[in-house]
Amino acid sequence: MTGQTMTLKEKLAIIVKTVEFDEAGKEDEAMALTKTVPMPPFLAKIMKEKVGADYLLNSGWNLSEAEAEFGQDWLSR
């Protein structure tokens, strides 16, 4: 998703599908799909401070909005 902006409609569609997975007992699929929605930049910044850049780099979370706001090298700074 890097380089693209996900629309609100796209985010909501993913959230609806995530709820369907969760209700079907497919927690792993729900979590994997949840991670495709860009993490809000303010939350990514807090996560970097609290759990570190390595966690974010290895977590699988979509950080495209944080990269757009803070720059591609924001995790290494």
N, C-alpha and C positions, 0 to 999 in steps of 0.2 A: 504494500500500500504506500510505500515511500514515494513521495513526489505527487501523489494524488490526494485529493480531499474527499473524504467519505461524506456523503450527504446525510442529513438527518433521517431521511426516508430509508436509506441503506442501513444506518445504524439501528433504527427501530425494527427493521425486518430481521436483522441478526438477533436482536434481543428477543423477539417473538419466537424465533427458532430455538434459541437457547432455553427459553422457558419450556418449550415442547420437549426438548431433549431431557431437561431436568425432571419434568413430570413423568417421563417414560423411564426414569431411573438410569439415564445415560449421562451420569455426572461428568465423566471424562470428556465426552463429546461436547457437553455444554461448556465446560471450562475452555476447551480448545477453541470453540467458536467465540466465546466471550473475549478471548485474547486477540481476536482479529479486529475488534472495535478499537480505534485509537484511544490510548490512555490520555486523558486531559493533561495538558502541559503542567498545570499546577500540581497535579497528583504525581506525575513523573518526577518532578523536582523534589517533592517531599520524599518519595520512595528512594531516590538517589541518596538523599541525606540520611535516611533512616536505615536502609538495607544495603546501600552501596551500588555503584555502577555495574559491578560484575553480575550481581543478581539481575539487574534489568537487562543486561546484554544477553544473559543465558536463559531468561524467563520465557521468552516467546511472545511477550506483550508487544502490541503494535505501538511503536513510539513515533510514528510519522508526524503527529501534530506537535510533539515536543521538539523534534528535529526542525520542523518548520519555524517554530517560535524561537528556539535557542541556538540553532545551527547544528549541523551534522556532527560536530565534534563536542557537543555539550557534555557527553558522558565522560570524556577524557579530560575535561577541564576541572 
